[in-house]
């Protein structure tokens, strides 16, 4: 569906949630399609969609971002994704992230591993922070947060091999899971941005936490790595935060 909209970007309706946050008719249409399909097959399940909000249900909840990376989508770039997680009593048990232009489907089932287009994936084995390729994002800037990513970015950039900032948290996490990058950090995200991707990372052998290395209790701070460099990255992030 997004590919069809992508062919006529000059015609579709693009609105603003805020000065730097966009929503298109494609976001709304994709979510409506997914919500309708889920409700038809699983009428008692809850749903939390980025565009339509919360639909109450039982112990199962679907968490949907219909287009993660809307700005990339609006500009005709390939780096966006559709992210869907299924939670049971608040814990993600299934996750899927699909990049339509790239035709890459990342999937994970709790306790059963992670795959890319049906083939098992694992995180990288890099253990030296200075040799790492990292990914990050700036949702905090878009949301005008005073506590933002700039100090962390400035500190880490000289200490690592390289960085990628492509605009889809869900895909960034999946790239950690398959070893294309060694780690990822970001602030001020929502569950629909990362619920599926975090499960893919976990099932691919990776690790996630907040900036202090604690278990995630929300998504204000997220670190996800191959595990081997997790402690080193967290130490640096925690040191920067301690000086703010």
Phi and psi in degrees as GROMACS dihedral restraints (atoms count N, CA, C in turn):
[ dihedral_restraints ]
;  ai    aj    ak    al  type     phi  dphi    fc
    3     4     5     6     1   -63.8    20    10
    4     5     6     7     1   -32.1    20    10
    6     7     8     9     1   -65.6    20    10
    7     8     9    10     1   -34.7    20    10
    9    10    11    12     1   -66.2    20    10
   10    11    12    13     1   -45.1    20    10
   12    13    14    15     1   -64.2    20    10
   13    14    15    16     1   -34.8    20    10
   15    16    17    18     1   -63.2    20    10
   16    17    18    19     1   -26.9    20    10
   18    19    20    21     1   -74.0    20    10
   19    20    21    22     1   -13.1    20    10
   21    22    23    24     1  -136.0    20    10
   22    23    24    25     1    49.5    20    10
   24    25    26    27     1   -61.0    20    10
   25    26    27    28     1   -28.6    20    10
   27    28    29    30     1   -73.5    20    10
   28    29    30    31     1    -7.1    20    10
   30    31    32    33     1  -110.3    20    10
   31    32    33    34     1   -23.6    20    10
   33    34    35    36     1   -75.9    20    10
   34    35    36    37     1   156.4    20    10
   36    37    38    39     1   -81.3    20    10
   37    38    39    40     1   127.8    20    10
   39    40    41    42     1  -122.0    20    10
   40    41    42    43     1   119.4    20    10
   42    43    44    45     1  -110.6    20    10
   43    44    45    46     1   171.4    20    10
   45    46    47    48     1  -117.7    20    10
   46    47    48    49     1   128.8    20    10
   48    49    50    51     1   -77.1    20    10
   49    50    51    52     1   -33.3    20    10
   51    52    53    54     1  -154.1    20    10
   52    53    54    55     1  -174.9    20    10
   54    55    56    57     1   -56.4    20    10
   55    56    57    58     1   -36.4    20    10
   57    58    59    60     1  -119.9    20    10
   58    59    60    61     1    16.1    20    10
   60    61    62    63     1  -127.7    20    10
   61    62    63    64     1   118.9    20    10
   63    64    65    66     1  -106.3    20    10
   64    65    66    67     1   153.8    20    10
   66    67    68    69     1  -139.1    20    10
   67    68    69    70     1   135.8    20    10
   69    70    71    72     1  -113.0    20    10
   70    71    72    73     1   167.4    20    10
   72    73    74    75     1   -64.3    20    10
   73    74    75    76     1   -22.4    20    10
   75    76    77    78     1   -68.3    20    10
   76    77    78    79     1   -43.1    20    10
   78    79    80    81     1   -54.6    20    10
   79    80    81    82     1   -49.6    20    10
   81    82    83    84     1   -65.5    20    10
   82    83    84    85     1   -42.4    20    10
   84    85    86    87     1   -68.2    20    10
   85    86    87    88     1   -42.6    20    10
   87    88    89    90     1   -63.6    20    10
   88    89    90    91     1   -44.2    20    10
   90    91    92    93     1   -64.9    20    10
   91    92    93    94     1   -41.2    20    10
   93    94    95    96     1   -61.0    20    10
   94    95    96    97     1   -39.9    20    10
   96    97    98    99     1   -63.1    20    10
   97    98    99   100     1   -46.1    20    10
   99   100   101   102     1   -66.5    20    10
  100   101   102   103     1   -44.8    20    10
  102   103   104   105     1   -61.3    20    10
  103   104   105   106     1   -43.1    20    10
  105   106   107   108     1   -62.1    20    10
  106   107   108   109     1   -42.9    20    10
  108   109   110   111     1   -65.8    20    10
  109   110   111   112     1   -41.0    20    10
  111   112   113   114     1   -66.3    20    10
  112   113   114   115     1   -46.4    20    10
  114   115   116   117     1   -64.2    20    10
  115   116   117   118     1   -31.3    20    10
  117   118   119   120     1   -69.4    20    10
  118   119   120   121     1   -40.8    20    10
  120   121   122   123     1   -89.4    20    10
  121   122   123   124     1   -33.6    20    10
  123   124   125   126     1  -128.8    20    10
  124   125   126   127     1    71.1    20    10
  126   127   128   129     1   -63.4    20    10
  127   128   129   130     1   -20.3    20    10
  129   130   131   132     1   -93.8    20    10
  130   131   132   133     1    -5.5    20    10
  132   133   134   135     1   -79.5    20    10
  133   134   135   136     1   146.9    20    10
  135   136   137   138     1   -81.1    20    10
  136   137   138   139     1   162.3    20    10
  138   139   140   141     1  -142.9    20    10
  139   140   141   142     1   138.5    20    10
  141   142   143   144     1  -125.3    20    10
  142   143   144   145     1   108.6    20    10
  144   145   146   147     1  -108.6    20    10
  145   146   147   148     1   144.9    20    10
  147   148   149   150     1   -57.8    20    10
  148   149   150   151     1   -39.4    20    10
  150   151   152   153     1   -91.3    20    10
  151   152   153   154     1   -35.3    20    10
  153   154   155   156     1  -101.3    20    10
  154   155   156   157     1    -7.7    20    10
  156   157   158   159     1    82.1    20    10
  157   158   159   160     1  -152.4    20    10
  159   160   161   162     1   -94.5    20    10
  160   161   162   163     1   131.1    20    10
  162   163   164   165     1  -115.8    20    10
  163   164   165   166     1   114.0    20    10
  165   166   167   168     1   -65.3    20    10
  166   167   168   169     1   152.1    20    10
  168   169   170   171     1  -165.1    20    10
  169   170   171   172     1  -155.6    20    10
  171   172   173   174     1   -88.3    20    10
  172   173   174   175     1  -149.5    20    10
  174   175   176   177     1   -71.1    20    10
  175   176   177   178     1   -12.5    20    10
  177   178   179   180     1   -98.4    20    10
  178   179   180   181     1   138.3    20    10
  180   181   182   183     1  -139.7    20    10
  181   182   183   184     1   133.7    20    10
  183   184   185   186     1   -94.2    20    10
  184   185   186   187     1   130.0    20    10
  186   187   188   189     1  -114.4    20    10
  187   188   189   190     1   117.1    20    10
  189   190   191   192     1  -124.3    20    10
  190   191   192   193     1   129.1    20    10
  192   193   194   195     1  -115.8    20    10
  193   194   195   196     1   108.0    20    10
  195   196   197   198     1   -67.4    20    10
  196   197   198   199     1   -33.5    20    10
  198   199   200   201     1  -143.4    20    10
  199   200   201   202     1   103.0    20    10
  201   202   203   204     1   -91.7    20    10
  202   203   204   205     1   112.3    20    10
  204   205   206   207     1   107.4    20    10
  205   206   207   208     1    43.7    20    10
  207   208   209   210     1   -60.9    20    10
  208   209   210   211     1   -36.6    20    10
  210   211   212   213     1   -62.5    20    10
  211   212   213   214     1   -42.7    20    10
  213   214   215   216     1   -61.1    20    10
  214   215   216   217     1   -43.5    20    10
  216   217   218   219     1   -59.6    20    10
  217   218   219   220     1   -45.8    20    10
  219   220   221   222     1   -61.4    20    10
  220   221   222   223     1   -30.9    20    10
  222   223   224   225     1   -93.0    20    10
  223   224   225   226     1     8.8    20    10
  225   226   227   228     1    75.0    20    10
  226   227   228   229     1    17.3    20    10
  228   229   230   231     1   -86.9    20    10
  229   230   231   232     1   160.5    20    10
  231   232   233   234     1   -84.2    20    10
  232   233   234   235     1   -16.7    20    10
  234   235   236   237     1   -89.9    20    10
  235   236   237   238     1    77.3    20    10
  237   238   239   240     1  -146.0    20    10
  238   239   240   241     1   166.9    20    10
  240   241   242   243     1  -151.8    20    10
  241   242   243   244     1   165.5    20    10
  243   244   245   246     1  -110.0    20    10
  244   245   246   247     1   123.5    20    10
  246   247   248   249     1  -119.0    20    10
  247   248   249   250     1   127.0    20    10
  249   250   251   252     1  -137.0    20    10
  250   251   252   253     1   126.6    20    10
  252   253   254   255     1  -122.6    20    10
  253   254   255   256     1   152.2    20    10
  255   256   257   258     1  -116.8    20    10
  256   257   258   259     1   124.0    20    10
  258   259   260   261     1  -106.0    20    10
  259   260   261   262     1   146.5    20    10
  261   262   263   264     1  -122.1    20    10
  262   263   264   265     1   116.3    20    10
  264   265   266   267     1    52.3    20    10
  265   266   267   268     1    41.4    20    10
  267   268   269   270     1    88.0    20    10
  268   269   270   271     1    -5.2    20    10
  270   271   272   273     1  -109.4    20    10
  271   272   273   274     1   129.3    20    10
  273   274   275   276     1   -67.2    20    10
  274   275   276   277     1   128.8    20    10
  276   277   278   279     1  -116.8    20    10
  277   278   279   280     1   -20.4    20    10
  279   280   281   282     1  -139.2    20    10
  280   281   282   283     1   144.9    20    10
  282   283   284   285     1  -147.2    20    10
  283   284   285   286     1   141.4    20    10
  285   286   287   288     1  -143.0    20    10
  286   287   288   289     1   133.2    20    10
  288   289   290   291     1  -130.5    20    10
  289   290   291   292     1   121.3    20    10
  291   292   293   294     1  -120.1    20    10
  292   293   294   295     1   129.5    20    10
  294   295   296   297     1  -103.7    20    10
  295   296   297   298     1   100.1    20    10
  297   298   299   300     1   -60.9    20    10
  298   299   300   301     1   -44.7    20    10
  300   301   302   303     1   -65.7    20    10
  301   302   303   304     1   -39.1    20    10
  303   304   305   306     1   -82.9    20    10
  304   305   306   307     1   -12.8    20    10
  306   307   308   309     1    53.1    20    10
  307   308   309   310     1    50.9    20    10
  309   310   311   312     1  -121.9    20    10
  310   311   312   313     1   123.9    20    10
  312   313   314   315     1  -115.8    20    10
  313   314   315   316     1   115.0    20    10
  315   316   317   318     1   -98.3    20    10
  316   317   318   319     1   132.6    20    10
  318   319   320   321     1  -136.2    20    10
  319   320   321   322     1   151.0    20    10
  321   322   323   324     1  -149.7    20    10
  322   323   324   325     1   144.6    20    10
  324   325   326   327     1  -128.7    20    10
  325   326   327   328     1   129.0    20    10
  327   328   329   330     1   -52.9    20    10
  328   329   330   331     1   125.5    20    10
  330   331   332   333     1    83.9    20    10
  331   332   333   334     1    -1.2    20    10
  333   334   335   336     1  -124.8    20    10
  334   335   336   337     1     9.3    20    10
  336   337   338   339     1    90.0    20    10
  337   338   339   340     1  -179.2    20    10
  339   340   341   342     1  -128.7    20    10
  340   341   342   343     1   151.7    20    10
  342   343   344   345     1  -136.8    20    10
  343   344   345   346     1   157.7    20    10
  345   346   347   348     1  -123.9    20    10
  346   347   348   349     1   116.3    20    10
  348   349   350   351     1    48.8    20    10
  349   350   351   352     1    41.4    20    10
  351   352   353   354     1    87.8    20    10
  352   353   354   355     1    -6.5    20    10
  354   355   356   357     1  -105.7    20    10
  355   356   357   358     1   137.0    20    10
  357   358   359   360     1   -59.8    20    10
  358   359   360   361     1   141.2    20    10
  360   361   362   363     1  -124.9    20    10
  361   362   363   364     1   155.6    20    10
  363   364   365   366     1  -138.4    20    10
  364   365   366   367     1   154.9    20    10
  366   367   368   369     1   -68.2    20    10
  367   368   369   370     1   167.3    20    10
  369   370   371   372     1   -71.8    20    10
  370   371   372   373     1   170.6    20    10
  372   373   374   375     1  -108.8    20    10
  373   374   375   376     1     7.7    20    10
  375   376   377   378     1   -63.0    20    10
  376   377   378   379     1   128.9    20    10
  378   379   380   381     1  -116.6    20    10
  379   380   381   382     1    -1.4    20    10
  381   382   383   384     1  -107.8    20    10
  382   383   384   385     1   115.7    20    10
  384   385   386   387     1   -56.4    20    10
  385   386   387   388     1   -34.8    20    10
  387   388   389   390     1   -69.1    20    10
  388   389   390   391     1   -15.5    20    10
  390   391   392   393     1  -101.7    20    10
  391   392   393   394     1     6.7    20    10
  393   394   395   396     1   -89.1    20    10
  394   395   396   397     1   145.0    20    10
  396   397   398   399     1   -99.0    20    10
  397   398   399   400     1   124.6    20    10
  399   400   401   402     1  -116.5    20    10
  400   401   402   403     1   161.6    20    10
  402   403   404   405     1  -125.9    20    10
  403   404   405   406     1   151.6    20    10
  405   406   407   408     1  -154.2    20    10
  406   407   408   409     1  -177.4    20    10
  408   409   410   411     1  -156.4    20    10
  409   410   411   412     1   177.8    20    10
  411   412   413   414     1  -136.1    20    10
  412   413   414   415     1    45.5    20    10
  414   415   416   417     1   -58.0    20    10
  415   416   417   418     1   -30.4    20    10
  417   418   419   420     1   -62.3    20    10
  418   419   420   421     1   -37.6    20    10
  420   421   422   423     1   -69.4    20    10
  421   422   423   424     1   -43.9    20    10
  423   424   425   426     1   -58.5    20    10
  424   425   426   427     1   -34.5    20    10
  426   427   428   429     1   -93.0    20    10
  427   428   429   430     1     9.1    20    10
  429   430   431   432     1    58.4    20    10
  430   431   432   433     1    37.7    20    10
  432   433   434   435     1   -79.9    20    10
  433   434   435   436     1   136.6    20    10
  435   436   437   438     1   -67.6    20    10
  436   437   438   439     1   -44.1    20    10
  438   439   440   441     1   -81.1    20    10
  439   440   441   442     1   100.9    20    10
  441   442   443   444     1  -127.7    20    10
  442   443   444   445     1  -176.1    20    10
  444   445   446   447     1   -83.9    20    10
  445   446   447   448     1   -10.6    20    10
  447   448   449   450     1   -58.0    20    10
  448   449   450   451     1   -48.6    20    10
  450   451   452   453     1   -61.3    20    10
  451   452   453   454     1   -37.6    20    10
  453   454   455   456     1   -68.3    20    10
  454   455   456   457     1   -43.3    20    10
  456   457   458   459     1   -61.0    20    10
  457   458   459   460     1   -46.7    20    10
  459   460   461   462     1   -62.5    20    10
  460   461   462   463     1   -36.0    20    10
  462   463   464   465     1   -74.5    20    10
  463   464   465   466     1   -41.6    20    10
  465   466   467   468     1   -79.6    20    10
  466   467   468   469     1   -33.2    20    10
  468   469   470   471     1   -52.8    20    10
  469   470   471   472     1   -45.1    20    10
  471   472   473   474     1   -71.9    20    10
  472   473   474   475     1   -12.7    20    10
  474   475   476   477     1   -98.6    20    10
  475   476   477   478     1    -6.5    20    10
  477   478   479   480     1  -120.3    20    10
  478   479   480   481     1   170.9    20    10
  480   481   482   483     1   -73.8    20    10
  481   482   483   484     1   -37.8    20    10
  483   484   485   486     1  -173.3    20    10
  484   485   486   487     1   171.8    20    10
  486   487   488   489     1  -142.5    20    10
  487   488   489   490     1   149.8    20    10
  489   490   491   492     1  -128.0    20    10
  490   491   492   493     1   135.8    20    10
  492   493   494   495     1  -134.4    20    10
  493   494   495   496     1   100.3    20    10
  495   496   497   498     1  -115.4    20    10
  496   497   498   499     1   -11.9    20    10
  498   499   500   501     1   103.5    20    10
  499   500   501   502     1    -0.3    20    10
  501   502   503   504     1  -126.4    20    10
  502   503   504   505     1   107.0    20    10
  504   505   506   507     1   -59.1    20    10
  505   506   507   508     1   -39.2    20    10
  507   508   509   510     1   -60.0    20    10
  508   509   510   511     1   -44.9    20    10
  510   511   512   513     1   -72.1    20    10
  511   512   513   514     1   -36.4    20    10
  513   514   515   516     1   -56.4    20    10
  514   515   516   517     1   -44.3    20    10
  516   517   518   519     1   -64.0    20    10
  517   518   519   520     1   -41.0    20    10
  519   520   521   522     1   -66.0    20    10
  520   521   522   523     1   -31.3    20    10
  522   523   524   525     1   -70.1    20    10
  523   524   525   526     1   -31.3    20    10
  525   526   527   528     1   -62.9    20    10
  526   527   528   529     1   -44.4    20    10
  528   529   530   531     1   -61.8    20    10
  529   530   531   532     1   -34.1    20    10
  531   532   533   534     1  -102.0    20    10
  532   533   534   535     1     6.6    20    10
  534   535   536   537     1    85.7    20    10
  535   536   537   538     1     9.1    20    10
  537   538   539   540     1   -73.3    20    10
  538   539   540   541     1   -30.1    20    10
  540   541   542   543     1  -131.3    20    10
  541   542   543   544     1   161.1    20    10
  543   544   545   546     1   -95.2    20    10
  544   545   546   547     1   -18.5    20    10
  546   547   548   549     1  -167.2    20    10
  547   548   549   550     1   167.7    20    10
  549   550   551   552     1  -151.3    20    10
  550   551   552   553     1   140.2    20    10
  552   553   554   555     1  -141.0    20    10
  553   554   555   556     1   150.8    20    10
  555   556   557   558     1  -166.3    20    10
  556   557   558   559     1   164.6    20    10
  558   559   560   561     1  -122.2    20    10
  559   560   561   562     1   156.7    20    10
  561   562   563   564     1    61.3    20    10
  562   563   564   565     1    50.2    20    10
  564   565   566   567     1  -104.5    20    10
  565   566   567   568     1   173.8    20    10
  567   568   569   570     1  -119.1    20    10
  568   569   570   571     1   163.7    20    10
  570   571   572   573     1   -57.3    20    10
  571   572   573   574     1   -38.7    20    10
  573   574   575   576     1   -67.4    20    10
  574   575   576   577     1   -20.3    20    10
  576   577   578   579     1   -73.2    20    10
  577   578   579   580     1   -34.7    20    10
  579   580   581   582     1  -129.5    20    10
  580   581   582   583     1    -9.3    20    10
  582   583   584   585     1   -56.9    20    10
  583   584   585   586     1   -46.2    20    10
  585   586   587   588     1   -69.3    20    10
  586   587   588   589     1   -46.2    20    10
  588   589   590   591     1   -62.7    20    10
  589   590   591   592     1   -38.1    20    10
  591   592   593   594     1   -63.9    20    10
  592   593   594   595     1   -38.4    20    10
  594   595   596   597     1   -67.1    20    10
  595   596   597   598     1   -38.4    20    10
  597   598   599   600     1   -61.3    20    10
  598   599   600   601     1   -43.6    20    10
  600   601   602   603     1   -60.1    20    10
  601   602   603   604     1   -49.2    20    10
  603   604   605   606     1   -58.8    20    10
  604   605   606   607     1   -46.2    20    10
  606   607   608   609     1   -73.2    20    10
  607   608   609   610     1   -15.0    20    10
  609   610   611   612     1   -93.7    20    10
  610   611   612   613     1     6.9    20    10
  612   613   614   615     1    97.3    20    10
  613   614   615   616     1     8.2    20    10
  615   616   617   618     1   -89.4    20    10
  616   617   618   619     1  -173.9    20    10
  618   619   620   621     1  -141.3    20    10
  619   620   621   622     1   147.6    20    10
  621   622   623   624     1  -136.2    20    10
  622   623   624   625     1   155.6    20    10
  624   625   626   627     1  -167.0    20    10
  625   626   627   628     1  -176.9    20    10
  627   628   629   630     1   -89.9    20    10
  628   629   630   631     1  -171.5    20    10
  630   631   632   633     1   -72.3    20    10
  631   632   633   634     1   -10.5    20    10
  633   634   635   636     1  -101.8    20    10
  634   635   636   637     1     4.6    20    10
  636   637   638   639     1    84.1    20    10
  637   638   639   640     1     7.6    20    10
  639   640   641   642     1   -85.9    20    10
  640   641   642   643     1   157.5    20    10
  642   643   644   645     1   -58.5    20    10
  643   644   645   646     1   142.3    20    10
  645   646   647   648     1   -65.2    20    10
  646   647   648   649     1   125.5    20    10
  648   649   650   651     1  -111.7    20    10
  649   650   651   652     1    -4.4    20    10
  651   652   653   654     1  -171.3    20    10
  652   653   654   655     1  -163.5    20    10
  654   655   656   657     1  -127.8    20    10
  655   656   657   658     1    26.6    20    10
  657   658   659   660     1   -69.2    20    10
  658   659   660   661     1   -32.3    20    10
  660   661   662   663     1  -138.4    20    10
  661   662   663   664     1   130.2    20    10
  663   664   665   666     1  -134.2    20    10
  664   665   666   667     1   131.2    20    10
  666   667   668   669     1  -125.7    20    10
  667   668   669   670     1   131.2    20    10
  669   670   671   672     1  -136.9    20    10
  670   671   672   673     1   129.7    20    10
  672   673   674   675     1  -141.7    20    10
  673   674   675   676     1  -178.8    20    10
  675   676   677   678     1   -77.5    20    10
  676   677   678   679     1     5.0    20    10
  678   679   680   681     1    83.7    20    10
  679   680   681   682     1   -41.2    20    10
  681   682   683   684     1   -64.5    20    10
  682   683   684   685     1   -30.1    20    10
  684   685   686   687     1  -110.4    20    10
  685   686   687   688     1     9.7    20    10
  687   688   689   690     1   -61.2    20    10
  688   689   690   691     1   -49.4    20    10
  690   691   692   693     1   -62.0    20    10
  691   692   693   694     1   -40.7    20    10
  693   694   695   696     1   -65.1    20    10
  694   695   696   697     1   -42.0    20    10
  696   697   698   699     1   -67.5    20    10
  697   698   699   700     1   -43.3    20    10
  699   700   701   702     1   -62.6    20    10
  700   701   702   703     1   -41.8    20    10
  702   703   704   705     1   -57.5    20    10
  703   704   705   706     1   -44.0    20    10
  705   706   707   708     1   -65.9    20    10
  706   707   708   709     1   -45.5    20    10
  708   709   710   711     1   -62.7    20    10
  709   710   711   712     1   -42.3    20    10
  711   712   713   714     1   -65.5    20    10
  712   713   714   715     1   -37.4    20    10
  714   715   716   717     1   -64.2    20    10
  715   716   717   718     1   -44.4    20    10
  717   718   719   720     1   -62.1    20    10
  718   719   720   721     1   -46.5    20    10
  720   721   722   723     1   -60.1    20    10
  721   722   723   724     1   -37.4    20    10
  723   724   725   726     1   -64.9    20    10
  724   725   726   727     1   -19.1    20    10
  726   727   728   729     1   -97.6    20    10
  727   728   729   730     1    -6.3    20    10
